[in-house]
Amino acid sequence: MTDKGRKWPGILAGVFLLASSATGAAVPLAQDLQKAGRQAEQYCAPVLLEFAAEYCDYCELLEHEILDPTLLDRDYQRRVLMRKVMIDGNRRLRDFNGRMTDEARLAAHYKVWVTPTVLFVDSNGVEIARRLVGVSSVDFYGGYLDTALDKSRRHLQEQGRCNP
């Protein structure tokens, strides 16, 4: 294994320890996606929508091992805006068009039936990179996440939605 291949597990372990002792490192629940979209557009960043469920152990694994630590990394603060949607929830939220909906309807709109599912969308809620469904390997998930974020940013730049 090359040094580069060993980088992610070490970083994740260190950041995970930091995240577990910090407060507020959890992916925020979606409340106003229209506002989130405007915020992300200011930084030429996608909105990452994590679809999770209360009963989903893999969702917890994804959050604790990948997403929560990512929120503590300053490099990601302007690279992505994350929001969580509980597919088994009934909380009300504002969608990307400014209309009120609930979490289950939003999941149905995006045809999300499996958790965890991670979508990368633009400020209008349109998917701009391949979604990540499930967690096959935590060791590689960080790489998949980075690839999707890079593709999302390139897409936004190509569409003239932001400056390179």
N, C-alpha and C positions, 0 to 999 in steps of 0.2 A: 504494500500500500504506500502511495506517495505521501509526502508531507501535506500536500493539498487535500488528499482524501481523509487525513486524520484531523483536519482543521475543524470541521463542523461538530463532531462529537465533543471535542474539548471545549469549544466555544459554548455549545449548548449546555454542557454540564456546569460551566462556570456561571453563565448567565442564569441558568435555572436556579442555582443556589441563591443568587442575588434576587431573582424575581420572587422566590418563595418567602423571602424575608421582607420584601417591599410591599407597601400597600398601594392600591390603585393600579396594579399592573395588568388587570384583567381587561379583555376586549370589551369595550362599552356596548351596552345593548342599544340597538337601533331605536331612535325616537323620531328623528326628523331627517330622512334621507335626502330631502331636497336641500336642506342646509348643509349636510355632509358633502353632497355633490359639489356645491359651490365652494366649500372649503378646499376640497381635493383639487378642484380646477385651478385654484390660485397657485398651487404648487406643481401643476402638471402631473398629478398623481392619480392613480385609480382609487376607487373605493373597493375595499376588500369586504365582501359580505360572507361572514361565517354562519352557515346554517347548522344549528345544533339542536339537541333535544336533552331533556332532563335525564332520561334513561340511558344516554349514550356515553359509555365508558371511553370510546375512542375520541369523542369530542373533548372530554376532559384531558386525555393524553395529548391531543393536538394543542390544546390551549396551554397546558402546563409546560410542555416540552418545546413548542415552537412559537406560537403566537404571543403569549404573555412575555417571554423573554425578548421577542422582537420589539415589543412596545417600549422596552427599556433602552434599546439601542438607538442612539442619537442619529445614526445614518438613516434610519427608517422613518424618523419623525416627519420628514417632508417627502418621503418616497411612497407612502401609502397611508390611507385613512381607513381604519378598521371599524366595522360594526358587526354585532352579533344579532342574529334573528333566531328565536326559538320556534322551531316548526310545530312543536306541540303546545305552544303558548297561544294566548288570545289577547295579549296586550295590543292596544291601539298604537299606531304610529303613522307618520306622514310619509307617503311614498315619494319617489323622485319627481312626480308631477304635482306635488303639493296636496294630493288627495289623502284623506284619512282612510286607513285600511287596518287590517290586523295581521299578526305574524303568520298565521296559517294561510291566509289568502296570498300574502306576499310569496311564501314558499311555493304555493300552487302556481302562481304567476310565472315563476322561474322554473317550474317543473322540477323542484327539488323534493325527492322522496327518500333519499338516503342521507344519513348523517354520519360523520361531518361532510358537508359539501362547502367548498370555498369558491366564490365567484369573484371575478375581477370586472368591474363595471366602470363606465365613464360617468360624468356628472348627470347624465340623463337616465342612468340605470341600464344602459345597453352593455351587454357582455362584450369585452374587448380582448380576452385571452381565454385559453382553454381552462375550464373549471377543473378543480381538484376534488375528486370524489373518494371519500374514505381515506384511510391511512394504511398504506401497505408497508411502509418502512419509515420510521422516524429518522433513521440515519440519512436518508436521501431526501426527505421532505423539504428541508431547508433549501436544497438545490432546486427542487421543483418550484418552490415559492419564489426564489430569486429569478428564475427563468420567466415565470409568468409575470412578475412585476416588471422586468425589463421589456418584455413583449408589450405589456400594457402601455408603458411610457412611450415606446416607439410608435405604437398605434396612435396615441394622443398627439404626438408630434407630427406624424404623417397627415393627420386629419386637420392640422393647423389649429388645434385646440390650445396650444401652449408654445412657448419658445423652447428650443433645444437647450 
